[in-house]
Amino acid sequence: MRTTVNIDDAVLRQARRRAGERGETLGSLVEEALRRVLAETEERRPPVSLPVFSGDTGPLAGVDLTSKESIEEAIDGGIPPAKLR
């Protein structure tokens, strides 16, 4: 399949040189490099495991999560922020 990609000039020069040294086309060199990167990425990425919380987790009742002051008050043990300053 034919496609067009933008490659940095210096990288392209190196790739052309390497392909010539190996006696292969630029396309085959690029294809091999892409295969290696794609295989490496698949091997390195373990499946994502997200924790599942149940029970007594989550925000405290009465804490307004849209209010910085309410969150600070809950963190500081129920003391209003103005009294801490």
MMTF fields as JSON, N, C-alpha, C and O atoms, coordinates in Angstrom:
{
  "mmtfVersion": "1.0.0",
  "mmtfProducer": "UNKNOWN",
  "numBonds": 339,
  "numAtoms": 340,
  "numGroups": 85,
  "numChains": 1,
  "numModels": 1,
  "chainsPerModel": [1],
  "groupsPerChain": [85],
  "chainIdList": ["A"],
  "bondAtomList": [4, 2, 8, 6, 12, 10, 16, 14, 20, 18, 24, 22, 28, 26, 32, 30, 36, 34, 40, 38, 44, 42, 48, 46, 52, 50, 56, 54, 60, 58, 64, 62, 68, 66, 72, 70, 76, 74, 80, 78, 84, 82, 88, 86, 92, 90, 96, 94, 100, 98, 104, 102, 108, 106, 112, 110, 116, 114, 120, 118, 124, 122, 128, 126, 132, 130, 136, 134, 140, 138, 144, 142, 148, 146, 152, 150, 156, 154, 160, 158, 164, 162, 168, 166, 172, 170, 176, 174, 180, 178, 184, 182, 188, 186, 192, 190, 196, 194, 200, 198, 204, 202, 208, 206, 212, 210, 216, 214, 220, 218, 224, 222, 228, 226, 232, 230, 236, 234, 240, 238, 244, 242, 248, 246, 252, 250, 256, 254, 260, 258, 264, 262, 268, 266, 272, 270, 276, 274, 280, 278, 284, 282, 288, 286, 292, 290, 296, 294, 300, 298, 304, 302, 308, 306, 312, 310, 316, 314, 320, 318, 324, 322, 328, 326, 332, 330, 336, 334],
  "bondOrderList": [1, 1, 1, 1, 1, 1, 1, 1, 1, 1, 1, 1, 1, 1, 1, 1, 1, 1, 1, 1, 1, 1, 1, 1, 1, 1, 1, 1, 1, 1, 1, 1, 1, 1, 1, 1, 1, 1, 1, 1, 1, 1, 1, 1, 1, 1, 1, 1, 1, 1, 1, 1, 1, 1, 1, 1, 1, 1, 1, 1, 1, 1, 1, 1, 1, 1, 1, 1, 1, 1, 1, 1, 1, 1, 1, 1, 1, 1, 1, 1, 1, 1, 1, 1],
  "groupList": [{"groupName": "MET", "atomNameList": ["N", "CA", "C", "O"], "elementList": ["N", "C", "C", "O"], "formalChargeList": [0, 0, 0, 0], "bondAtomList": [1, 0, 2, 1, 3, 2], "bondOrderList": [1, 1, 2], "singleLetterCode": "M", "chemCompType": "L-PEPTIDE LINKING"}, {"groupName": "ARG", "atomNameList": ["N", "CA", "C", "O"], "elementList": ["N", "C", "C", "O"], "formalChargeList": [0, 0, 0, 0], "bondAtomList": [1, 0, 2, 1, 3, 2], "bondOrderList": [1, 1, 2], "singleLetterCode": "R", "chemCompType": "L-PEPTIDE LINKING"}, {"groupName": "THR", "atomNameList": ["N", "CA", "C", "O"], "elementList": ["N", "C", "C", "O"], "formalChargeList": [0, 0, 0, 0], "bondAtomList": [1, 0, 2, 1, 3, 2], "bondOrderList": [1, 1, 2], "singleLetterCode": "T", "chemCompType": "L-PEPTIDE LINKING"}, {"groupName": "VAL", "atomNameList": ["N", "CA", "C", "O"], "elementList": ["N", "C", "C", "O"], "formalChargeList": [0, 0, 0, 0], "bondAtomList": [1, 0, 2, 1, 3, 2], "bondOrderList": [1, 1, 2], "singleLetterCode": "V", "chemCompType": "L-PEPTIDE LINKING"}, {"groupName": "ASN", "atomNameList": ["N", "CA", "C", "O"], "elementList": ["N", "C", "C", "O"], "formalChargeList": [0, 0, 0, 0], "bondAtomList": [1, 0, 2, 1, 3, 2], "bondOrderList": [1, 1, 2], "singleLetterCode": "N", "chemCompType": "L-PEPTIDE LINKING"}, {"groupName": "ILE", "atomNameList": ["N", "CA", "C", "O"], "elementList": ["N", "C", "C", "O"], "formalChargeList": [0, 0, 0, 0], "bondAtomList": [1, 0, 2, 1, 3, 2], "bondOrderList": [1, 1, 2], "singleLetterCode": "I", "chemCompType": "L-PEPTIDE LINKING"}, {"groupName": "ASP", "atomNameList": ["N", "CA", "C", "O"], "elementList": ["N", "C", "C", "O"], "formalChargeList": [0, 0, 0, 0], "bondAtomList": [1, 0, 2, 1, 3, 2], "bondOrderList": [1, 1, 2], "singleLetterCode": "D", "chemCompType": "L-PEPTIDE LINKING"}, {"groupName": "ALA", "atomNameList": ["N", "CA", "C", "O"], "elementList": ["N", "C", "C", "O"], "formalChargeList": [0, 0, 0, 0], "bondAtomList": [1, 0, 2, 1, 3, 2], "bondOrderList": [1, 1, 2], "singleLetterCode": "A", "chemCompType": "L-PEPTIDE LINKING"}, {"groupName": "LEU", "atomNameList": ["N", "CA", "C", "O"], "elementList": ["N", "C", "C", "O"], "formalChargeList": [0, 0, 0, 0], "bondAtomList": [1, 0, 2, 1, 3, 2], "bondOrderList": [1, 1, 2], "singleLetterCode": "L", "chemCompType": "L-PEPTIDE LINKING"}, {"groupName": "GLN", "atomNameList": ["N", "CA", "C", "O"], "elementList": ["N", "C", "C", "O"], "formalChargeList": [0, 0, 0, 0], "bondAtomList": [1, 0, 2, 1, 3, 2], "bondOrderList": [1, 1, 2], "singleLetterCode": "Q", "chemCompType": "L-PEPTIDE LINKING"}, {"groupName": "GLY", "atomNameList": ["N", "CA", "C", "O"], "elementList": ["N", "C", "C", "O"], "formalChargeList": [0, 0, 0, 0], "bondAtomList": [1, 0, 2, 1, 3, 2], "bondOrderList": [1, 1, 2], "singleLetterCode": "G", "chemCompType": "PEPTIDE LINKING"}, {"groupName": "GLU", "atomNameList": ["N", "CA", "C", "O"], "elementList": ["N", "C", "C", "O"], "formalChargeList": [0, 0, 0, 0], "bondAtomList": [1, 0, 2, 1, 3, 2], "bondOrderList": [1, 1, 2], "singleLetterCode": "E", "chemCompType": "L-PEPTIDE LINKING"}, {"groupName": "SER", "atomNameList": ["N", "CA", "C", "O"], "elementList": ["N", "C", "C", "O"], "formalChargeList": [0, 0, 0, 0], "bondAtomList": [1, 0, 2, 1, 3, 2], "bondOrderList": [1, 1, 2], "singleLetterCode": "S", "chemCompType": "L-PEPTIDE LINKING"}, {"groupName": "PRO", "atomNameList": ["N", "CA", "C", "O"], "elementList": ["N", "C", "C", "O"], "formalChargeList": [0, 0, 0, 0], "bondAtomList": [1, 0, 2, 1, 3, 2], "bondOrderList": [1, 1, 2], "singleLetterCode": "P", "chemCompType": "L-PEPTIDE LINKING"}, {"groupName": "PHE", "atomNameList": ["N", "CA", "C", "O"], "elementList": ["N", "C", "C", "O"], "formalChargeList": [0, 0, 0, 0], "bondAtomList": [1, 0, 2, 1, 3, 2], "bondOrderList": [1, 1, 2], "singleLetterCode": "F", "chemCompType": "L-PEPTIDE LINKING"}, {"groupName": "LYS", "atomNameList": ["N", "CA", "C", "O"], "elementList": ["N", "C", "C", "O"], "formalChargeList": [0, 0, 0, 0], "bondAtomList": [1, 0, 2, 1, 3, 2], "bondOrderList": [1, 1, 2], "singleLetterCode": "K", "chemCompType": "L-PEPTIDE LINKING"}],
  "groupTypeList": [0, 1, 2, 2, 3, 4, 5, 6, 6, 7, 3, 8, 1, 9, 7, 1, 1, 1, 7, 10, 11, 1, 10, 11, 2, 8, 10, 12, 8, 3, 11, 11, 7, 8, 1, 1, 3, 8, 7, 11, 2, 11, 11, 1, 1, 13, 13, 3, 12, 8, 13, 3, 14, 12, 10, 6, 2, 10, 13, 8, 7, 10, 3, 6, 8, 2, 12, 15, 11, 12, 5, 11, 11, 7, 5, 6, 10, 10, 5, 13, 13, 7, 15, 8, 1],
  "groupIdList": [1, 2, 3, 4, 5, 6, 7, 8, 9, 10, 11, 12, 13, 14, 15, 16, 17, 18, 19, 20, 21, 22, 23, 24, 25, 26, 27, 28, 29, 30, 31, 32, 33, 34, 35, 36, 37, 38, 39, 40, 41, 42, 43, 44, 45, 46, 47, 48, 49, 50, 51, 52, 53, 54, 55, 56, 57, 58, 59, 60, 61, 62, 63, 64, 65, 66, 67, 68, 69, 70, 71, 72, 73, 74, 75, 76, 77, 78, 79, 80, 81, 82, 83, 84, 85],
  "secStructList": [7, 7, 7, 7, 7, 7, 7, 7, 2, 2, 2, 2, 2, 2, 2, 2, 2, 2, 2, 2, 2, 2, 6, 7, 7, 2, 2, 2, 2, 2, 2, 2, 2, 2, 2, 2, 2, 2, 2, 2, 2, 2, 2, 2, 7, 7, 7, 7, 7, 7, 7, 7, 7, 7, 1, 1, 7, 1, 1, 7, 6, 6, 7, 7, 6, 6, 7, 2, 2, 2, 2, 2, 2, 2, 2, 6, 6, 1, 7, 7, 2, 2, 2, 2, 7],
  "xCoordList": [0.843, 0.0, 0.89, 1.901, 0.523, 1.275, 0.653, -0.567, 1.52, 1.044, 2.08, 3.198, 1.715, 2.627, 2.771, 1.78, 4.018, 4.285, 5.344, 6.159, 5.32, 6.34, 7.414, 7.121, 8.655, 9.789, 10.848, 11.141, 11.413, 12.491, 13.603, 13.953, 14.154, 15.167, 16.362, 16.832, 16.854, 18.028, 17.702, 18.526, 16.521, 16.108, 15.971, 16.374, 15.41, 15.249, 16.605, 16.782, 17.558, 18.909, 19.525, 20.112, 19.385, 19.918, 19.233, 19.884, 17.932, 17.172, 17.582, 17.747, 17.744, 18.168, 19.565, 19.827, 20.452, 21.807, 21.783, 22.443, 21.008, 20.922, 20.321, 20.8, 19.282, 18.666, 19.69, 19.766, 20.478, 21.509, 22.568, 23.002, 22.986, 23.988, 23.479, 24.251, 22.196, 21.599, 21.138, 20.722, 21.214, 20.801, 19.302, 18.833, 18.551, 17.09, 16.496, 17.201, 15.223, 14.562, 14.238, 14.177, 14.036, 13.636, 12.306, 12.121, 11.384, 10.075, 10.179, 9.478, 11.048, 11.171, 11.815, 11.466, 12.751, 13.366, 12.332, 12.267, 11.529, 10.496, 9.465, 9.028, 9.077, 8.11, 8.652, 7.932, 9.908, 10.519, 10.563, 10.261, 10.941, 11.0, 9.62, 9.488, 8.607, 7.242, 6.79, 6.157, 7.111, 6.745, 7.395, 6.755, 8.663, 9.369, 8.729, 8.497, 8.452, 7.857, 6.48, 6.15, 5.686, 4.342, 4.377, 3.564, 5.292, 5.413, 5.892, 5.41, 6.833, 7.365, 6.276, 6.177, 5.473, 4.392, 3.393, 2.932, 3.054, 2.092, 2.649, 1.911, 3.949, 4.567, 4.696, 4.535, 4.98, 5.225, 3.97, 4.026, 2.869, 1.658, 0.889, 0.255, 0.944, 0.125, -1.331, -1.61, -2.25, -3.644, -3.907, -3.324, -4.766, -5.094, -6.05, -7.069, -5.692, -6.551, -6.948, -6.111, -8.2, -8.681, -9.252, -9.976, -8.917, -9.448, -10.947, -11.471, -11.607, -13.038, -13.236, -12.849, -13.829, -14.048, -15.497, -16.409, -15.688, -17.041, -17.055, -16.006, -18.204, -18.301, -18.216, -18.872, -17.405, -17.334, -16.322, -15.444, -16.432, -15.527, -16.328, -17.553, -15.633, -16.296, -16.261, -15.727, -16.823, -16.793, -17.679, -18.661, -17.306, -18.112, -19.443, -19.535, -20.452, -21.77, -21.656, -21.044, -22.237, -22.234, -21.059, -21.001, -20.116, -18.975, -19.327, -19.611, -19.299, -19.595, -18.316, -17.409, -18.237, -17.021, -16.754, -15.694, -17.69, -17.473, -16.993, -16.762, -16.842, -16.435, -15.079, -14.93, -14.092, -12.749, -12.795, -12.122, -13.582, -13.684, -14.276, -13.814, -15.287, -15.921, -14.944, -14.912, -14.154, -13.163, -12.083, -11.708, -11.577, -10.549, -11.065, -10.339, -12.3, -12.894, -12.949, -12.65, -13.323, -13.391, -12.0, -11.834, -10.996, -9.621, -9.067, -8.364, -9.378, -8.832, -9.643, -9.5, -10.478, -11.2, -12.416, -12.789, -13.034, -14.274, -14.079, -15.05, -12.831, -12.587, -12.679, -11.969, -13.54, -13.656, -12.295, -11.551, -11.955, -10.639, -10.307, -9.147, -11.295, -11.031, -10.47, -9.675, -10.864, -10.371, -8.957, -8.281, -8.49, -7.135, -6.087, -4.9, -6.495, -5.533, -5.249, -4.462],
  "yCoordList": [-1.172, 0.0, 1.237, 1.282, 2.204, 3.459, 4.454, 4.518, 5.234, 6.281, 7.388, 7.223, 8.494, 9.622, 9.956, 10.077, 10.105, 10.515, 11.608, 11.685, 12.438, 13.472, 12.95, 12.566, 12.938, 12.441, 13.532, 14.174, 13.731, 14.705, 14.425, 13.269, 15.484, 15.324, 14.499, 13.625, 14.771, 14.043, 12.562, 11.699, 12.27, 10.878, 10.175, 9.02, 10.854, 10.269, 9.964, 8.916, 10.879, 10.624, 9.384, 8.547, 9.273, 8.1, 6.818, 5.795, 6.89, 5.709, 5.285, 4.094, 6.236, 5.911, 5.279, 4.307, 5.854, 5.325, 3.889, 3.004, 3.671, 2.335, 1.327, 0.199, 1.734, 0.835, 0.465, -0.695, 1.437, 1.168, 0.215, -0.688, 0.412, -0.466, -1.898, -2.848, -2.048, -3.373, -3.965, -5.122, -3.174, -3.653, -3.838, -4.757, -2.966, -3.061, -1.697, -0.688, -1.675, -0.412, 0.36, -0.203, 1.641, 2.483, 1.99, 1.94, 1.629, 1.132, -0.098, -0.2, -1.039, -2.256, -1.95, -2.569, -1.005, -0.601, 0.043, -0.281, 0.949, 1.623, 0.611, 0.681, -0.325, -1.349, -2.2, -2.491, -2.594, -3.401, -2.621, -3.163, -1.348, -0.514, -0.366, -0.433, -0.168, -0.053, -1.352, -1.331, -2.48, -3.78, -3.962, -4.435, -3.584, -3.708, -2.835, -3.286, -1.6, -0.676, -1.155, -1.12, -1.594, -2.057, -3.322, -3.463, -4.233, -5.457, -5.123, -5.699, -4.2, -3.782, -3.151, -3.436, -2.312, -1.637, -2.656, -2.542, -3.65, -4.66, -5.507, -5.887, -5.809, -6.64, -5.894, -6.502, -4.606, -3.832, -3.488, -3.335, -3.365, -2.892, -4.033, -4.834, -4.106, -5.119, -4.673, -3.481, -5.601, -5.202, -4.275, -4.438, -3.335, -2.368, -3.015, -3.595, -2.901, -3.426, -2.262, -1.704, -1.909, -0.796, -1.323, -2.318, -0.644, -1.104, -0.849, 0.116, -1.719, -1.574, -1.365, -2.206, -0.261, 0.06, -0.209, 0.049, -0.717, -0.924, -0.652, -0.627, -0.455, -0.219, 1.249, 2.09, 1.549, 2.909, 3.787, 4.37, 3.887, 4.751, 5.872, 5.8, 6.893, 8.013, 9.246, 9.2, 10.337, 11.576, 11.475, 10.733, 12.228, 12.275, 12.955, 13.862, 12.507, 13.141, 14.599, 14.902, 15.468, 16.883, 17.661, 18.88, 16.99, 17.687, 18.045, 17.177, 19.338, 19.828, 19.77, 20.577, 18.827, 18.634, 19.767, 19.805, 20.674, 21.83, 23.038, 24.103, 22.873, 23.987, 23.696, 22.758, 24.522, 24.375, 24.471, 23.711, 25.397, 25.588, 24.369, 23.977, 23.774, 22.596, 21.42, 20.681, 21.25, 20.167, 20.417, 19.503, 21.655, 21.982, 21.748, 21.234, 22.119, 21.928, 20.438, 20.06, 19.602, 18.165, 17.588, 16.727, 18.059, 17.575, 17.994, 17.223, 19.199, 19.737, 19.344, 19.961, 18.343, 17.835, 18.63, 18.643, 19.282, 19.986, 21.41, 22.089, 21.867, 23.25, 24.148, 23.918, 25.16, 26.048, 26.656, 27.04, 26.751, 27.264, 28.642, 28.914, 29.503, 30.859, 30.815, 31.68, 29.832, 29.738, 29.197, 29.377, 28.527, 27.967, 29.011, 28.793, 30.126, 31.139, 32.159, 33.076],
  "zCoordList": [0.0, 0.0, 0.0, 0.701, -0.761, -0.82, 0.133, 0.29, 0.771, 1.673, 1.72, 1.231, 2.297, 2.428, 3.903, 4.623, 4.346, 5.73, 5.709, 4.79, 6.721, 6.873, 7.817, 8.949, 7.35, 8.133, 8.182, 7.173, 9.351, 9.528, 8.51, 8.272, 7.914, 6.87, 7.334, 6.606, 8.538, 9.038, 9.245, 8.942, 9.752, 9.965, 8.626, 8.489, 7.64, 6.318, 5.682, 5.061, 5.839, 5.297, 5.937, 5.25, 7.26, 7.962, 7.488, 7.275, 7.329, 6.905, 5.496, 5.234, 4.6, 3.236, 3.241, 2.532, 4.057, 4.161, 4.693, 4.149, 5.768, 6.364, 5.383, 5.276, 4.678, 3.693, 2.622, 2.215, 2.161, 1.157, 1.679, 0.964, 2.922, 3.532, 3.63, 3.499, 3.857, 4.019, 2.685, 2.622, 1.638, 0.323, 0.204, -0.468, 0.855, 0.779, 0.462, 0.46, 0.199, -0.132, 1.141, 2.234, 0.974, 2.092, 2.653, 3.869, 1.771, 2.205, 3.084, 4.091, 2.718, 3.531, 4.874, 5.879, 4.908, 6.179, 7.095, 8.281, 6.557, 7.344, 7.837, 8.986, 6.979, 7.374, 8.519, 9.473, 8.426, 9.492, 10.806, 11.869, 10.723, 11.929, 12.569, 13.791, 11.754, 12.279, 12.931, 13.986, 12.308, 12.893, 14.267, 15.206, 14.373, 15.659, 16.735, 17.856, 16.387, 17.363, 17.788, 18.973, 16.851, 17.174, 18.032, 18.946, 17.76, 18.555, 19.958, 20.934, 20.066, 21.364, 22.211, 23.404, 21.622, 22.339, 22.861, 23.996, 22.051, 22.469, 23.602, 24.511, 23.558, 24.584, 25.907, 26.965, 25.877, 27.086, 27.853, 29.073, 27.199, 27.857, 28.51, 27.823, 29.842, 30.505, 30.498, 30.369, 30.632, 30.67, 31.86, 32.931, 31.657, 32.704, 33.694, 33.319, 34.967, 36.018, 36.921, 37.631, 36.889, 37.7, 39.015, 39.032, 40.119, 41.398, 41.494, 40.936, 42.2, 42.425, 43.919, 44.731, 44.266, 45.671, 46.036, 45.251, 47.208, 47.699, 49.192, 49.835, 49.725, 51.162, 51.515, 50.899, 52.509, 53.064, 52.343, 52.979, 51.047, 50.301, 49.668, 49.568, 49.249, 48.597, 49.485, 50.593, 49.009, 49.789, 51.035, 51.068, 52.032, 53.249, 52.969, 52.142, 53.663, 53.526, 53.972, 54.997, 53.209, 53.558, 52.994, 53.157, 52.333, 51.75, 50.307, 49.482, 50.03, 48.688, 47.859, 48.063, 46.931, 46.143, 45.157, 44.533, 45.012, 44.137, 44.921, 44.349, 46.246, 47.102, 47.734, 48.517, 47.379, 47.948, 49.468, 50.165, 49.974, 51.418, 52.113, 53.185, 51.513, 52.093, 52.145, 53.129, 51.095, 51.055, 52.101, 52.836, 52.173, 53.166, 54.584, 55.435, 54.832, 56.152, 56.502, 57.634, 55.552, 55.796, 56.049, 56.913, 55.295, 55.463, 56.817, 57.472, 57.231, 58.48, 59.707, 60.763, 59.587, 60.735, 61.127, 62.299, 60.196, 60.483, 60.985, 61.319, 61.041, 61.48, 60.243, 59.263, 60.274, 59.111, 58.764, 59.667, 57.473, 57.057, 57.629, 57.941, 57.768, 58.281, 59.697, 60.064, 60.499, 61.881, 61.955, 62.968, 60.889, 60.878, 60.532, 60.774, 59.977, 59.514, 60.55, 60.314]
}
